[in-house]
Amino acid sequence: MPHNGKLIESYALSRNFNRAELSRALSRNVNTVYRYAGSPSLQMRIMWNLSILMKHNFIGDLANKLEIDFETPKEIELKERLQKLEYEIQEMERTILSKDAEIEGYRTVMKNIRF
Protein backbone atom coordinates (compact mmCIF):
# COMPACT_ATOMS: atom_id res chain seq x y z
CA MET A 1 0.00 0.00 0.00
CA PRO A 2 1.33 3.48 -0.83
CA HIS A 3 2.48 5.66 2.06
CA ASN A 4 -0.26 8.30 2.23
CA GLY A 5 1.77 10.78 4.24
CA LYS A 6 4.70 10.69 1.83
CA LEU A 7 2.32 11.08 -1.11
CA ILE A 8 0.87 14.25 0.40
CA GLU A 9 4.22 15.53 1.67
CA SER A 10 5.94 15.17 -1.72
CA TYR A 11 3.08 17.00 -3.44
CA ALA A 12 3.10 19.76 -0.80
CA LEU A 13 6.86 20.23 -1.11
CA SER A 14 6.78 20.28 -4.92
CA ARG A 15 4.10 23.00 -4.83
CA ASN A 16 5.68 25.00 -1.99
CA PHE A 17 2.79 24.52 0.44
CA ASN A 18 3.68 25.85 3.87
CA ARG A 19 2.84 23.45 6.72
CA ALA A 20 1.84 26.34 8.99
CA GLU A 21 -0.63 27.58 6.38
CA LEU A 22 -1.99 24.06 5.91
CA SER A 23 -2.42 23.61 9.65
CA ARG A 24 -4.33 26.91 9.92
CA ALA A 25 -6.55 26.02 6.95
CA LEU A 26 -7.28 22.62 8.48
CA SER A 27 -7.75 24.11 11.96
CA ARG A 28 -5.09 21.75 13.26
CA ASN A 29 -1.85 22.15 15.16
CA VAL A 30 1.24 22.31 12.93
CA ASN A 31 2.53 19.16 14.70
CA THR A 32 -0.58 17.35 13.47
CA VAL A 33 0.34 18.22 9.87
CA TYR A 34 3.84 16.83 10.52
CA ARG A 35 2.23 13.62 11.84
CA TYR A 36 0.12 13.40 8.68
CA ALA A 37 3.31 13.46 6.62
CA GLY A 38 4.74 10.60 8.65
CA SER A 39 1.61 8.48 8.64
CA PRO A 40 1.51 5.56 6.20
CA SER A 41 -2.29 5.53 6.38
CA LEU A 42 -4.62 8.51 6.76
CA GLN A 43 -8.35 8.62 7.35
CA MET A 44 -10.47 9.29 4.29
CA ARG A 45 -11.74 12.53 5.87
CA ILE A 46 -8.18 13.83 6.13
CA MET A 47 -7.36 12.81 2.54
CA TRP A 48 -10.59 14.43 1.36
CA ASN A 49 -9.93 17.70 3.18
CA LEU A 50 -6.32 17.86 2.00
CA SER A 51 -7.45 17.20 -1.58
CA ILE A 52 -9.90 20.08 -1.42
CA LEU A 53 -7.46 22.40 0.33
CA MET A 54 -4.55 21.68 -2.00
CA LYS A 55 -6.78 21.36 -5.10
CA HIS A 56 -5.33 17.96 -5.93
CA ASN A 57 -7.03 14.55 -6.05
CA PHE A 58 -4.97 12.44 -3.62
CA ILE A 59 -7.72 9.84 -3.54
CA GLY A 60 -7.42 9.52 -7.32
CA ASP A 61 -3.64 9.22 -6.96
CA LEU A 62 -4.14 6.27 -4.62
CA ALA A 63 -6.68 4.70 -6.98
CA ASN A 64 -4.20 4.99 -9.86
CA LYS A 65 -1.67 3.01 -7.84
CA LEU A 66 -4.02 0.02 -7.70
CA GLU A 67 -3.03 -2.68 -10.14
CA ILE A 68 -6.60 -2.89 -11.38
CA ASP A 69 -7.76 -1.51 -14.71
CA PHE A 70 -10.90 0.54 -14.27
CA GLU A 71 -12.56 3.61 -15.67
CA THR A 72 -14.60 6.06 -13.70
CA PRO A 73 -18.03 7.04 -15.01
CA LYS A 74 -16.57 10.46 -15.84
CA GLU A 75 -13.76 8.86 -17.89
CA ILE A 76 -16.30 6.73 -19.76
CA GLU A 77 -18.44 9.82 -20.45
CA LEU A 78 -15.40 11.77 -21.71
CA LYS A 79 -14.32 8.90 -23.99
CA GLU A 80 -17.82 8.75 -25.48
CA ARG A 81 -17.80 12.51 -26.00
CA LEU A 82 -14.36 12.30 -27.62
CA GLN A 83 -15.57 9.60 -30.02
CA LYS A 84 -18.58 11.74 -30.93
CA LEU A 85 -16.38 14.80 -31.54
CA GLU A 86 -13.93 12.76 -33.64
CA TYR A 87 -16.86 11.54 -35.77
CA GLU A 88 -18.09 15.13 -36.19
CA ILE A 89 -14.59 16.19 -37.28
CA GLN A 90 -14.53 13.42 -39.90
CA GLU A 91 -17.94 14.52 -41.18
CA MET A 92 -16.76 18.14 -41.41
CA GLU A 93 -13.62 17.07 -43.26
CA ARG A 94 -15.77 15.16 -45.79
CA THR A 95 -17.98 18.23 -46.21
CA ILE A 96 -14.94 20.44 -46.76
CA LEU A 97 -13.58 18.06 -49.42
CA SER A 98 -16.95 18.02 -51.13
CA LYS A 99 -17.19 21.82 -51.07
CA ASP A 100 -13.59 22.12 -52.34
CA ALA A 101 -14.49 19.89 -55.30
CA GLU A 102 -17.62 21.96 -55.93
CA ILE A 103 -15.61 25.20 -55.86
CA GLU A 104 -13.04 23.74 -58.25
CA GLY A 105 -15.87 22.83 -60.61
CA TYR A 106 -17.14 26.42 -60.53
CA ARG A 107 -13.63 27.70 -61.21
CA THR A 108 -13.37 25.48 -64.27
CA VAL A 109 -16.73 26.72 -65.57
CA MET A 110 -15.77 30.35 -64.94
CA LYS A 111 -12.51 29.93 -66.92
CA ASN A 112 -14.49 28.79 -69.94
CA ILE A 113 -16.94 31.70 -69.86
CA ARG A 114 -16.00 34.66 -71.99
CA PHE A 115 -17.35 38.09 -71.26
N, C-alpha and C positions, 0 to 999 in steps of 0.2 A: 504494500500500500504506500502511496506517495506520502511524504512528510508534509502535512498541511502547513505547518508553521514556516518551513523553509520556502514553500511555494509562495506564500504571502510575503515573506521577508524579501525574497529575491525580486519580486515585482515591485515592492515598495522602494527598495534601494535603487532599482533601475529607473524609477520614475521620480526619485528624490522626494518621497513622502517623508515628512518629519514625524517621528514617533510621538512627540509631544502634541502635535496637531491632531494626529490620529486618536490619541487618548482623549483629548478634549472633545472631539467630534463623537466619539463613542461613549462619552461620559464615564470613562474608566481611568484608573490610575495608570501612569506611564509604565509602572512595573508590570501591570497586567498585559500591556501591549508587548513588552519584552517576553513575558511568559507565552503569549500566543505564538511568537516567533520560534520559541523553543519546543512547542508542543507538536508531537507527530500527528495528533488527531484533535480536531476542533469541532465543537458543536455546530450543527447546521445553522443555528441562529447567528453565531459569530461569523461564519463564512458568508452568510447572506448579507449581514450588515456591512462587513468589510467589502463585499462585492459592490454594494450600492455606494458606499462611501468613496471607494477608489475608482468607481466606474469601470470595473473589470469583472468578468464572469469567472470567478475562481471555481465555482461549482462545475461550470462547463469544462474548465481546465482539468479538473479531476475526472470528469466523465470521459474526456478524450484520452486519458491515460489507461482506461479500461481496454483490455484486449478483446473487445467485443465490437463488431461492426453494427452500427445502428444509425438511424437518421431520425432527427427530431421532426415533429409535424411541421415546424417552420421550414426546415431544410427541404422536406418533401414538397411543400407549397412553393418554395422558391425555385426548385428544380422544374416543377410543372410550369411555372411562369416563364422561366428561361426557355423551355422548349417551345412554348407558345410564341414568345418574342422571336426566337430563331426562325420559326415557321413564317411569321409575319415578314421578317427580313427577306426570306427567300421569295415570298410572294411579291414583295416590292421590287426586288431585283429582277424578277421575271417581267413585271410591268414596265420597268425602266427599259429593259432590252426590247420589249415590244414597241414602246414609244420611240426608242432610238431608231428602230427599223422603219417605223411609220414616218418619222421626220426625214430619214434618208430617202424614202420614196418620194416625199414632197420635194426635196431638193432636186432629185433627178427630173421630176416633172417640170419644176421651175426653170431648170437649165435649158430645157427643150422649148420653152415658150419664148416667142420673140415678140417684142413690143414695138 
